Amino acid sequence: MPERIEAVTPDLTQENVEKILALFPNVGTEVQDKETGEIKCAIDFDALRDQLGDVAEGMRERYQFTWPGKRAAKEEARRPIAKTLRPVKERSKNWDDTQNLYIEGDNLDALKILRETYAGKIKMIYIDPPYNTGHDFVYHDHFAQKDNDYKPNNGEHTEEGQLVANPESNGRFHSDWCSMMYPRLLLARDLLSSDGAIFVSLDDNEITNATKIMDEIYGEKNRVAIICHKSRASISNDKVISPNHNLILFYVKNVDLVEKTKSKIGLDPDLTGFDNDDQDNRGPYKLVPVDGPGGARKGNPYYSFLGVEGYWRFSKQTMQEKYQNGLIVKRGDSLAQKYYLAQAKESRKTATTWWDDAGLTSTATANLKTLMGGKTFDAPKPVSLIYRMLQLISYLDKDSIILDFFSGSATTAHAVMQLNAEDGGHRKFIMVQLPEVCDEKSEAAKAGYHTICEIGEERIRRAGEKIKAEVENQQLALGGG
């Protein structure tokens, strides 16, 4: 474990200038810094425009998503800070061996500091941010609008002076949330590996705005899915429709790269139903269809094979080769192909609906209460939900790093430890949480917890000990003890 992570974080604006100059060296110029008086390199935008053409310049109508404060949110992501992560050895476990991190503090600062060491190294990010349900969120960044700033600038124009449609419907309530999320999601993208993925849990309140922000930062084509899962079984009779679901935005950093490695992504395959009636030396198998659903409309070839006519998934030559290799079997008036257990073990099952497979909030609350000896946290996410994401993304990457920068009760850390125990992995986690003070009337405060961080840290210790004991008991059982 490093003693400290140094952080006078870089000026991301200057980094972007250097990237542009690497592509277009002739657009560089020199200007005087207004604060220091020093001469520094900058971009001549007139020269850059000559290189790129006036694609959108001057166009009054263009497709964009904006809100009062967006420019400031972008600037905040680029602003360097002079802060350091300070280790607290007395509250750590296995200090010399572990590579896990639990960071107390503002996650915006933490992301800037982590970028220096972990840029391009995080395999998976999961966050469960404030849902903006009407309660105040915790992260009040210095650039968020105040009440008395709102009305004079409540939507007539953006900071750039361009017209915005329907401004009152996207007022300060939503603007503050967007301004909080934007710089954090922007910095998070830099941390992801080229084949990395990010999952963002939300409800209906901000899903539309969050999708637009994610599309802008990660690219719409890198949106894999918007996952809907059942989160509660109870019904609110005071509503016209009682929502019982949460949503997860699932994006990857580079969908083209991920699609090339699709065979490594997915859930555990179904290994049931395999048999070996004919003593095939290649082992147990099951029969799978070779007919071509969709027929000519899907471009499937039509021919007769072994006396059976129809549309097939393969060309006649490929079908013949498979038959000669003992893979094609005729059963009555139909044909099928042998699919071996050995193949299934090396494959991943494509994920479909998560509706009934992610676990309920009530179950997660009960499980956490049992682990902690009392109710310490409201509405934790189920371990099974994040476990499913880990299975999907990091099944074969057992040394990957997982980040959660709204870590709450540290469910993500629990899920990482659980999967490592089951498959022998060495995945590491990084948890970030603001030390929000527990309500003095809460059960957590009565149990002696002063902050949410104390709850998360204790949960990690207890979950780790529980998982270790379960593994040891299983080993004893297998050994006949």
N, C-alpha and C positions, 0 to 999 in steps of 0.2 A: 504494500500500500504506500503510495507516495506521501511524503510528509506534508506537502501542500501543493496546490495547483496555483501557480502564479497567474495573475491576471491584471495587467494593464491590457485590456482587450483591444484588438485591432480596430482601426477606423475602417468600417466596411465600405463607406463611400469611396475612400482612397483605393481599396481593393478593387472596386468596380471600375474606377478610372483606369487602373493598371490593366484590367482585362480588356477594356475597350481599346486602349492604346496598343495592346498586343495584336488586335485585329486590324486596327486602323491607325498606324503610327503618325500619319499626317494630320490627325485631328487634335493633337496635343498643343497646349499653350501654357503660359506661365501667368499666374495671378498672385496678388499679395493677399495673404491671410488677414482678414479684418481684425482678428483678435490678437494675433502674435506679431503681425507685421512682416512675417517671413514670406519669402517667395516659394510657391508650391506649384506642382503640376496640376493642370485642370484640362477639361474638355472644351474645345471650341465647338459649340453646338451648331453654328452655321456651317462649319466644315463637315461635321458629322451628318448634317442634313443633306449636304451635297453628295455624300457617299450613299445615303440610304434613300433619298428622294422624299418628297412631301407626301408620305402615305396617308397620314391622318391630320397633318398640320392644318389648322384653320377650319376643319370640318366641324360644323356646329352640332350635328347629330352623329353620335357614335355609340356603339354598345359598350357600356361600362357599368361597374357597380361602385358606388361611392357613398360617403356619408361625411358629415361635419367632423373633422378630426382625423381623417384618413392620412393626409399628408404628414401630420405630426406623428402618427403611429409608425409610418414607414421610417421617418427620421429617427425615432426612438430605437428601432431595431438596429440601425447603423451606428448609433452613438456609442463611442468607446466608454468604458468605465475603468476605474482603478480600484478593483476589489480582489480579494483572495479568499479561497476556501481554507478555513482554519480547521485542522483535525482535532477531534475530541476523543483521545485514546481511552479515557476512563469509561466512556459509554459505548465503546466498540467491543466486538467479540471476534477472536481470531485475527487481531490487527495485522500480524505479519503475513498471514496467508490469504485472507479474503481479498477479492478485487471488487466486491460490491460497494456501492456508495449510497449513503443516506444523507441528503443535503437539506438543512434547515435554512429557509430564506426565501426571498422573492424569486420566483422561477424565471423571471425575465433576466435578472442578473446572473442566475445560475446557468442559463442557456448560453449567455455570452461567454462566461468563463469556460464552460464545458466545450465550447466550440474550438478552443485552442488545442485541446487534447483529443477530442472525440469526433472532429469533423470527418464525415464519411465513414464512420465506424459503427454506427448504431443500426442493428438489423431491424428492430421493431420498436415503434413508439406507440404506447397506449395512453390516452388521457380521458379523464372524466371531469371536464371543467364545469363551472357554474352554469346552470341551465337558463338563467335569467328569467325566473318564474315570477319576479316581482320583489324578491328579497335582495338586499344589497349584496353584491359580490365583494370579495375580499381585496382583490388586486386593484386598488385605486391608483393607477399610474399618474405621474405628474402632468401628463399631457391630456388626461381625460377632462371633458368639459364640466364646468361647474354650473349650477342652476342659473346664476345671473349672467353667465356667458351665452346661454342657449338662445333666448328669444331674439336678440339682435341678429343672430346668424342661424336661424332655424330652418334653413332650407331654400332660401331664394337662389343662392348660388353655392357652388363648391368653392374651396380656396382658390381654384384656378379661374373662378369667375364664369364657369360654364353652367348652363341651366340644368337643373335636376328635376325629373318628373316626380310628382306626388311626395313632396318633402315632409309634410306633417306625419305621414304614416311611417316614416323611418326616422323619428325624432330622437331626442337625447337618450331615451331608455335603450333603444337598440344601438345607437351610435357609440355609447360608452362601452357596451359589450363588444362590439366589433373592434373598437380601438384597443381594448384589452387583449383580444385574441390575436389580432393581425400580426404584431411583431413577434409574438411567441411562436406562432405557426411558421412564420418566415424563417426564424432562426432554427426551428426544429428541422426544417428541410435540409439545411446545411449539415446537420448531424447524421442524417440517414445515409446508409451505404447505397451504392448504385442499385442494388437489388432489394433495398429496404422498403418497409411498409409502415404506414401510420393508421391507427384506428382512433376515431374521436366519438365518444359516447355523448348523445344529446337526447332531448325530447322534442316535441313539436314547436316549442317556443322560438328557437333560433336556428332550426334545421335549414331553412331557406337561406338565411344570411350566411350561415357557416358553409353551406355548399358553394355559394358564390365566392367566398373568401378562399376556400380550398381549391376551387377550380382556377382561380387567378394565380395562386402561389404554386400549386403542384401541377396544374394543367388539367383541363377537362378530360383529355384522353387517358390520364393516369388515374382517373376515378374508376376503381374496380367495381364497387357496389355500394348501395345504401342498404344496410342490413337492418331488418326489423325483427325484434325478438320480444317475446312475452316476458314482462318484468313483474307483473302482479296478477293475482288471482281474484282479488276483491273487486267489488263494483261500487262506484260512487253514484248513488241514486239521485243526487242533486244535479246531475249533468244530463244533457240531451244524449250524448254519447260518452261513455266512460272509458277513457283511454287506459289500456293495460299494457302498453308497450313502451320500449325505448328504441332509439335508432342509433346506428353506428355508421359513420362515414369511413369508408375503407379506400385509401389511396396508396399508390406505390410511387416511388421516385422516378422509375423508368419502366413503363409498361412493356416496351419492346424487349428489354433485357429479361424481365420477369417471365414473359411468354416463352422465351427461349429455354427457360429452366422450369417450365410448368410441371414437368414430371416430379419435381422436388417439392411442389406445393400442393397442399390438400390435407385431408383428414385421414385417419387410420382406415385402411381398406377393410372390406368385409371378407373375412377368411373362412366363412362357413359355407357348407354345401359342396365341398370338394370331395371327390371319390376317385377310386381307381379300379373300376370293374374289370377292365381288360388287362390289368397288370402292366400298364405302360411304365417303362423304365425311367421315364421323366417325372414320375411321381403323380400324386393326386391332381385331378383337374375337374373342371365343370364345363358344360357345353354352353357356348354363347352364340347368338345369331350371326349369320353372315348375309342375310337378305338385306337389300338396300331400301330402307323406308324412304318414301318420297318419290321413288321410281325415276322416270325420265326427268321430272321437274327438278330433281336434285342432281341430275347428271349421272345417275347410277347405270351401269351397263346391263343390257338384257341379253341373256343367252341360256342355253340348256347345259346343265352339268350333272353328270350321274343320273340322267333321265329326269331331272327336275328343272322346269323352266321358271324363270323369274328375273327380277332385278336384284343385282348383287352388290355388295360393298366393294368387291375387288374385281379387277380385270380377270378375264378367263385365264390368262397366263399365270397370274399370281395365284388364282384358285388352284390351278394344276400343280404349281410348286408346293402349295400347302398340302394338297392331297398326297403328293408323293412323299412328303415328310411326315405323313400320318396325322395331320392336324385336322382334316376335314372328315366329318362323320355323317353318314346318311341314316336318318331315323324316320322310317315311314316315307312320307312324301315331302320331307323337309331336310335341309342340310344345316349343319352347325359346325363350329370350330372349337377345338380344345383350348381351354385357357387354364394354365397350370398354377397351382398354389405357389410355386416358386416365383412366378411372374407377379402374382398378386402381392406377395410380401415386399417386392421391390417397387411397387406402385403406390400412388396416393389417390384417395377417393376425392372426386370433385365435390366441393361443398355446394349445397343448395340452400334450402331454408334453414334458419336457426331458430325458428319460432318456439319450439318446445325443447330445444337442446341447450339453452344458455343458462338456465336456472333462474329462480325467482328472487327478488330482493328480500322477501320475507324469509326464505330459506337461508340466504346469505347472512341476514341479521341474526337468525337463530344460531347458525354455525359459529359466527364470530362471538356471540354471547357465551357459548359453551367454551370456546377457546380462551376467552379473556376472563371468564368467571363473572360475567355481568355485562349489561348493555353499555357499550362505550362509544358507539358510533351509529349515527342515523343513516339508513339506506346505503350500506356498503354494496359494492358490486360482487356478484358471485365469483368464487375462484374458478368455477367451471367455465364461465364466460371468457375470461382472459386465457385460461388454459387452452380453450378451443382456438383462440387466435395464435397462441404460441405453437400449437400443433400444426396449424395451417402454414405458418411462415418459417418457423425455425426447427422443423422436424429433423432435417439432416444437418443443419448448422448448429451443432451442439456446443460450440464455443462462442456463440453470438452474445451481443450486449443488448439488453432490453431497457428502455427508458420510459419512465412515467413522471411527468413534471407537474401533475396535479394528483399526487399519490394518495392523499386522504388516509385511509386506514391501512394502506400498503397491501392491498389485495394483489397487485401485480407482482410484488416480491414473493408473496405466498405461492402464487401460481408458478413462478419460475422455479422456486425450490422444489415444488411438487413434481414438475416435469423432469427436472434433473434427477430426482430420486428414482423416478420410474424408468428412465432410459439411459442413465449413467452420464448425462450431459454435464457440461461445465459452463452453462450460460451464466452471465453476470447481470446484475440489475443495478440501475441507478434510479433512486427515488428522490424526488424533490417536493418539499411541502413547506408552505409558509407556517410558522409556529403560531397559528391562530389559537387564542386563548379559549378554553372550554367554558361554556356557560356555568357559572357557579352553582346553578340549580340542577345541572345535568347529573346523570348517574356517573358519568366519566369523572367529573370534578369530585363527586362524593367518594369515588374509588381512589382518589389521589392523583389523577392525571390533570396536569396544569394546561397542557397544549395538545393539539392534534398530533404533533410530532411525537410526543411521548407515547401516545396510543399506537402510532405506526411502528415506532421502534420496538415497543414491547410485543406487538403482534408478530413482528419478524422473528424476535427471539423465541417466542412460544411456538410459533409455527415450525421454525427450524428444529426445535427440540422434539416436537410431536412427530414430524416427518422422519427424523433420525431414529426415534424409538420404533416407529412402524417398520422401517427398513430392517432394523436389527431383529425385530420379532419375526419378520418374514424370512430372514436368513436362517434363524433358529428353526423355524417350521420346516423349511426346505432341507435343513440338515438333520431333521429327525429329533431335534431337541425339544 
